[in-house]
Amino acid sequence: MPLEEYLTETELKSCIPELHRFLWSEEEDYSMQKLQALSEVRTELISRGFKPAEIMPRLYLRHAGVTETTDHQTAPTGEDEAARLRYVLDVKVFTAGGLKTFILEGSNDKSSWYELETRKAEAIGIVTFLLKGSYLYYRLRVTITGGAIDYEAFLCDTGIERLVMYKWLELILLDRFTEENDQYHLKMKYFRSEYELLLNKIKIWEDDDGDGHVSRSEYNTTTNIRILK
């Protein structure tokens, strides 16, 4: 699985609100810096012994392939130890009529369930957002009052995503600063430092056995490659 690419510029803006009016003035587009950030993080992790196909495994709540027209509830996921804070709803088929409402729930014991977020699907495409906390189990309650829908829903680990965010911000600011210690240069150094700090302590989950889940032993740190397996 390649590195996930669901980060948005809206999420970046929350990191440096005082620079909004300068960085995102007029029609600024930082997609090229994002692609470079993804490439640099991927290269860094490969150099430290990680396989891109194994890192950032998704925790699926539902796989696409069956179009649905009635209310339903997904089966609870298996126990999950990774801190998956990125929720993704990818709508593959959508026909108009009525509402399609998705309620994400979390639990730590499969008995008491808590509503984490409610979103409506309104067209083909991706709905994504960050959760405020993680649970051991997840499920979806779906209400369909008309029309039909096919979708996949899953959660992603956000540790590597944060690495990409720091690198993306560093590259944006690198292109903007004009002299040592101006506001862009100081911020650039800050996010470069945050990137290095996280890189040296991050816990990276890997689906080594390809079963779609990560167990408590299926992780490594960037300074302890292949020791915990």
Helices and strands as residue ranges (DSSP letters): H 9-13, G 17-19, H 20-23, H 31-47, E 59-62, E 72-73, E 84-94, E 100-107, E 114-121, E 125-130, E 137-144, E 149-157, H 159-176, H 183-199, E 203-205, E 219-221
